[in-house]
């Protein structure tokens, strides 16, 4: 009989610890919903738990630096928790951080969505999500390159770097701008004018400038800074299936989705 009781007790201890851990995590989650702080009475009421129980959970969080108490006696998320969260977020590769938004946009529009960064005179595709099986897909590849001046993502990112005509002229230098299609921008004057338009409206388009029959709309992705984009996200489509104007009409929804995964929506 003694052996049986010891076995029952051994099985009961992990359950107690699991419940305690769950309670601490529930308190942490509750704190996250109150950036201005929340008092002990209100936390206990929101969680429908006894105050002593909630207080013990808060004490554990405070010991770990995951919760603090302000001058009013209200509890807030601790600096250590925020430091860990931001450090983890910053350390994640860009392509992993944007993957959810690429999947969301591809599912919504049934088209290919890219994340690209600027490298010299080219853009490099870091991530790509194709539409569902059965749809016609684009030939772009992760790690592939395209001339920046001929793509929506490239022109968008150039608009943050080349702020006047002299900067555009210096960037072009003695190397002619490659014409990928008959619509590709090929002069300093035209590129400067296009970058001014992009800065004014906050987005870029590719109207069959990189590949015939393919257009796109591009927006900045602010993953590491509220002012300088880490890269750009584009919804690329076959023109006969999704005309450029359709993408422009959907801009508010696309912008909201991208901004939700950025440090701050662009004011550029």
Backbone torsions as a table, in degrees:
resi	resn	phi	psi	omega
1	UNK	NA	-40.5	178.7
2	UNK	-61.1	-41.1	179.8
3	UNK	-60.9	-40.7	179.9
4	UNK	-63.4	-41.5	-178.8
5	UNK	-66.0	-39.2	179.3
6	UNK	-64.6	-39.4	178.4
7	UNK	-64.0	-43.3	178.6
8	UNK	-61.4	-41.7	-179.6
9	UNK	-65.3	-39.7	-179.5
10	UNK	-63.9	-36.3	178.5
11	UNK	-72.5	-26.1	-174.6
12	UNK	-80.3	-27.7	-176.1
13	UNK	-64.0	-48.8	178.2
14	UNK	-58.2	-36.7	179.6
15	UNK	-63.1	-42.6	178.3
16	UNK	-60.2	-43.0	-178.9
17	UNK	-67.0	-38.6	179.1
18	UNK	-62.9	-44.6	178.2
19	UNK	-61.0	-43.3	179.1
20	UNK	-62.5	-42.4	178.7
21	UNK	-63.7	-43.2	178.2
22	UNK	-60.2	-39.0	-178.6
23	UNK	-66.1	-42.3	178.5
24	UNK	-62.1	-43.2	179.4
25	UNK	-65.4	-35.8	178.3
26	UNK	-65.3	-39.9	177.3
27	UNK	-65.1	-42.1	178.3
28	UNK	-60.0	-43.1	178.6
29	UNK	-63.8	-39.5	178.9
30	UNK	-64.3	-41.4	178.5
31	UNK	-61.4	-37.7	-178.2
32	UNK	-62.3	-23.5	179.6
33	UNK	-86.7	3.5	-177.7
34	UNK	-134.9	75.4	-178.2
35	UNK	-61.0	-22.6	178.1
36	UNK	-88.6	0.3	178.9
37	UNK	98.5	158.1	-179.9
38	UNK	-149.1	142.2	-178.9
39	UNK	-81.1	164.5	-178.6
40	UNK	-60.0	-44.6	-179.3
41	UNK	-59.1	-42.0	-177.6
42	UNK	-70.1	-37.3	177.4
43	UNK	-63.9	-46.4	-179.3
44	UNK	-61.4	-39.7	179.4
45	UNK	-66.3	-44.1	-178.5
46	UNK	-64.6	-34.4	-177.6
47	UNK	-92.3	-7.5	-177.6
48	UNK	55.8	44.9	-179.9
49	UNK	-125.7	154.0	176.7
50	UNK	-62.3	145.5	-179.1
51	UNK	-60.5	-41.6	179.1
52	UNK	-60.2	-36.1	179.6
53	UNK	-66.7	-45.4	179.1
54	UNK	-65.1	-39.2	-179.2
55	UNK	-62.8	-38.6	177.5
56	UNK	-64.1	-40.4	178.1
57	UNK	-64.1	-41.1	178.5
58	UNK	-64.8	-37.9	178.5
59	UNK	-62.8	-40.5	178.3
60	UNK	-64.0	-42.1	179.4
61	UNK	-66.0	-38.1	179.1
62	UNK	-67.2	-38.4	178.6
63	UNK	-62.2	-34.0	-180.0
64	UNK	-83.9	-6.6	-176.7
65	UNK	81.4	11.2	-178.0
66	UNK	-89.1	-9.0	176.6
67	UNK	-144.0	148.1	175.7
68	UNK	-131.6	165.5	177.0
69	UNK	-119.7	127.0	-178.1
70	UNK	-85.9	-175.7	-176.6
71	UNK	-65.0	-18.6	178.9
72	UNK	-90.4	-1.8	-176.8
73	UNK	86.0	6.7	178.2
74	UNK	-85.9	151.5	-179.2
75	UNK	-98.8	140.9	178.0
76	UNK	-136.5	164.1	174.1
77	UNK	-60.4	139.1	-177.5
78	UNK	-80.4	157.3	-179.3
79	UNK	-62.0	-33.6	-179.0
80	UNK	-66.0	-39.5	177.2
81	UNK	-63.5	-44.7	-179.7
82	UNK	-64.7	-40.3	179.1
83	UNK	-60.5	-45.3	-179.7
84	UNK	-64.2	-42.0	-178.2
85	UNK	-64.0	-46.0	-178.4
86	UNK	-70.3	-37.7	178.8
87	UNK	-62.6	-41.8	178.2
88	UNK	-65.1	-43.2	-179.0
89	UNK	-62.4	-44.7	-177.5
90	UNK	-67.7	-29.0	-176.5
91	UNK	-80.5	-16.3	-178.9
92	UNK	-72.5	138.0	177.5
93	UNK	-59.6	147.0	-178.5
94	UNK	-53.0	-43.5	-172.9
95	UNK	-65.0	-27.7	176.7
96	UNK	-76.8	-35.0	-177.2
97	UNK	-72.4	-29.8	-179.2
98	UNK	-94.2	-9.8	-175.3
99	UNK	-53.2	-43.9	180.0
100	UNK	-59.8	-40.1	-178.9
101	UNK	-71.7	-35.1	177.2
102	UNK	-63.4	-42.9	179.7
103	UNK	-65.5	-40.2	179.1
104	UNK	-62.3	-47.2	-178.0
105	UNK	-68.7	-37.9	179.0
106	UNK	-65.5	-41.0	178.9
107	UNK	-65.5	-40.5	-177.4
108	UNK	-68.2	-42.8	-173.3
109	UNK	-99.4	-13.4	-178.1
110	UNK	66.2	29.2	-178.6
111	UNK	-131.9	174.9	-179.4
112	UNK	-80.7	138.0	179.1
113	UNK	-123.4	134.3	-178.1
114	UNK	-119.1	155.0	164.0
115	UNK	-123.4	125.9	-175.4
116	UNK	-135.7	154.7	177.0
117	UNK	-123.7	160.6	-178.8
118	UNK	-93.3	129.6	174.1
119	UNK	-134.4	100.6	-179.0
120	UNK	65.3	-122.2	-179.4
121	UNK	-94.1	5.7	-176.5
122	UNK	-123.2	162.0	165.3
123	UNK	-107.1	146.3	178.0
124	UNK	-118.7	128.7	-179.2
125	UNK	-82.3	115.6	-178.3
126	UNK	-91.4	-27.4	-179.3
127	UNK	-150.7	152.1	-178.9
128	UNK	-152.8	136.9	174.0
129	UNK	-126.5	122.1	179.6
130	UNK	-87.2	160.5	176.7
131	UNK	-66.8	171.2	-178.6
132	UNK	-56.0	159.3	-179.8
133	UNK	-54.6	139.3	178.6
134	UNK	104.5	-26.1	179.2
135	UNK	-81.9	153.2	175.9
136	UNK	-69.4	132.7	-175.4
137	UNK	-113.2	156.5	178.8
138	UNK	-81.5	159.6	-175.0
139	UNK	-87.1	-1.6	-178.7
140	UNK	-61.8	153.1	-178.4
141	UNK	-132.7	152.4	175.1
142	UNK	-66.4	129.1	-174.4
143	UNK	93.2	-10.1	178.4
144	UNK	-73.4	160.5	-177.8
145	UNK	-123.3	154.3	172.5
146	UNK	-146.0	152.2	176.1
147	UNK	-59.9	130.7	-175.2
148	UNK	-60.1	-39.4	-174.8
149	UNK	-70.6	-12.9	-176.1
150	UNK	-103.0	4.1	-176.2
151	UNK	-126.0	154.6	177.3
152	UNK	-64.2	-45.5	-180.0
153	UNK	-64.6	-39.8	-179.2
154	UNK	-65.9	-46.8	179.8
155	UNK	-64.2	-37.7	178.1
156	UNK	-59.1	-47.8	-178.1
157	UNK	-71.4	-34.7	176.4
158	UNK	-64.5	-30.5	-178.7
159	UNK	-64.1	-21.7	176.9
160	UNK	-85.9	-17.0	-175.5
161	UNK	-107.1	-35.5	-176.1
162	UNK	-104.9	90.2	-167.8
163	UNK	-90.2	-8.7	176.6
164	UNK	-148.1	174.3	-174.6
165	UNK	-64.9	-35.5	179.5
166	UNK	-63.8	-38.0	177.9
167	UNK	-65.5	-39.5	177.3
168	UNK	-63.8	-44.2	-178.6
169	UNK	-62.5	-41.7	179.5
170	UNK	-66.0	-38.1	-179.7
171	UNK	-66.2	-41.4	179.3
172	UNK	-68.3	-43.4	178.5
173	UNK	59.5	-140.7	-178.0
174	UNK	-92.8	0.8	-178.5
175	UNK	-94.3	119.1	179.7
176	UNK	-60.1	148.2	176.1
177	UNK	-75.7	119.9	-177.9
178	UNK	-63.3	135.8	177.2
179	UNK	-98.3	103.7	179.7
180	UNK	-75.0	-35.9	175.7
181	UNK	-140.7	177.1	179.4
182	UNK	-68.2	-12.9	-179.9
183	UNK	-97.3	-4.2	-178.0
184	UNK	-66.4	134.6	174.6
185	UNK	-64.3	134.7	-173.7
186	UNK	-134.9	5.0	179.7
187	UNK	-127.7	156.9	177.9
188	UNK	-60.7	-43.0	-177.8
189	UNK	-62.2	-45.5	-178.7
190	UNK	-68.5	-38.3	179.3
191	UNK	-67.2	-42.5	177.7
192	UNK	-59.5	-46.0	179.9
193	UNK	-62.4	-39.9	179.6
194	UNK	-66.1	-42.1	179.6
195	UNK	-65.2	-34.2	175.2
196	UNK	-63.7	-42.6	178.6
197	UNK	-62.7	-40.8	-179.4
198	UNK	-64.0	-44.4	178.5
199	UNK	-61.6	-36.0	-178.1
200	UNK	-69.9	-41.3	-173.6
201	UNK	-98.9	-15.1	175.3
202	UNK	84.0	9.4	176.5
203	UNK	-151.5	167.0	-178.8
204	UNK	-128.1	156.3	175.5
205	UNK	-130.0	157.2	171.4
206	UNK	-124.0	105.0	-177.0
207	UNK	-98.2	73.1	-179.4
208	UNK	58.2	37.0	-178.8
209	UNK	-90.9	-23.3	-179.7
210	UNK	-101.6	-34.2	-178.2
211	UNK	-150.3	130.7	179.0
212	UNK	-58.5	135.5	177.2
213	UNK	84.3	1.3	-179.4
214	UNK	-124.0	130.5	175.2
215	UNK	-128.4	169.2	179.6
216	UNK	-159.3	164.5	171.8
217	UNK	-126.5	138.8	-173.9
218	UNK	-130.8	143.8	178.5
219	UNK	-132.9	153.2	179.4
220	UNK	-74.2	149.1	174.7
221	UNK	-115.4	116.8	-178.2
222	UNK	-99.9	84.5	-176.6
223	UNK	-90.1	-25.9	-175.8
224	UNK	-123.9	-11.6	-177.5
225	UNK	-151.3	145.4	177.6
226	UNK	-78.2	-7.2	-175.2
227	UNK	-117.4	-35.0	-176.2
228	UNK	-110.3	117.8	-178.9
229	UNK	-68.3	139.8	175.4
230	UNK	-78.5	-22.9	-179.5
231	UNK	-176.3	-165.7	-179.5
232	UNK	-136.8	148.5	178.1
233	UNK	-113.2	134.0	-179.7
234	UNK	-130.4	145.6	168.5
235	UNK	-103.3	114.3	-176.9
236	UNK	-108.7	138.1	-173.1
237	UNK	-143.4	153.3	169.9
238	UNK	-71.1	127.9	-171.5
239	UNK	-60.0	-35.2	-177.8
240	UNK	-71.0	-26.1	-176.6
241	UNK	-91.8	-41.6	178.9
242	UNK	-134.0	93.8	179.8
243	UNK	-58.8	155.4	179.9
244	UNK	-56.4	-38.8	-178.6
245	UNK	-62.8	-32.4	176.6
246	UNK	-63.1	-42.2	177.2
247	UNK	-64.5	-40.8	179.0
248	UNK	-65.1	-39.2	178.5
249	UNK	-63.8	-30.0	-179.9
250	UNK	-87.9	5.6	-175.3
251	UNK	-54.1	-44.7	-179.1
252	UNK	-56.3	-42.3	-180.0
253	UNK	-70.2	-39.1	178.5
254	UNK	-65.5	-43.5	-179.8
255	UNK	-62.4	-42.2	179.9
256	UNK	-63.2	-40.7	-179.7
257	UNK	-66.0	-44.1	-179.8
258	UNK	-66.9	-43.1	-178.7
259	UNK	-62.7	-30.6	-179.3
260	UNK	-65.9	-17.5	-179.4
261	UNK	-114.8	16.1	-180.0
262	UNK	-114.4	165.7	178.8
263	UNK	-63.9	-36.5	-179.5
264	UNK	-165.1	143.6	178.9
265	UNK	-66.4	143.7	-174.5
266	UNK	-64.7	139.8	169.8
267	UNK	-112.4	14.8	-174.3
268	UNK	-70.1	NA	NA
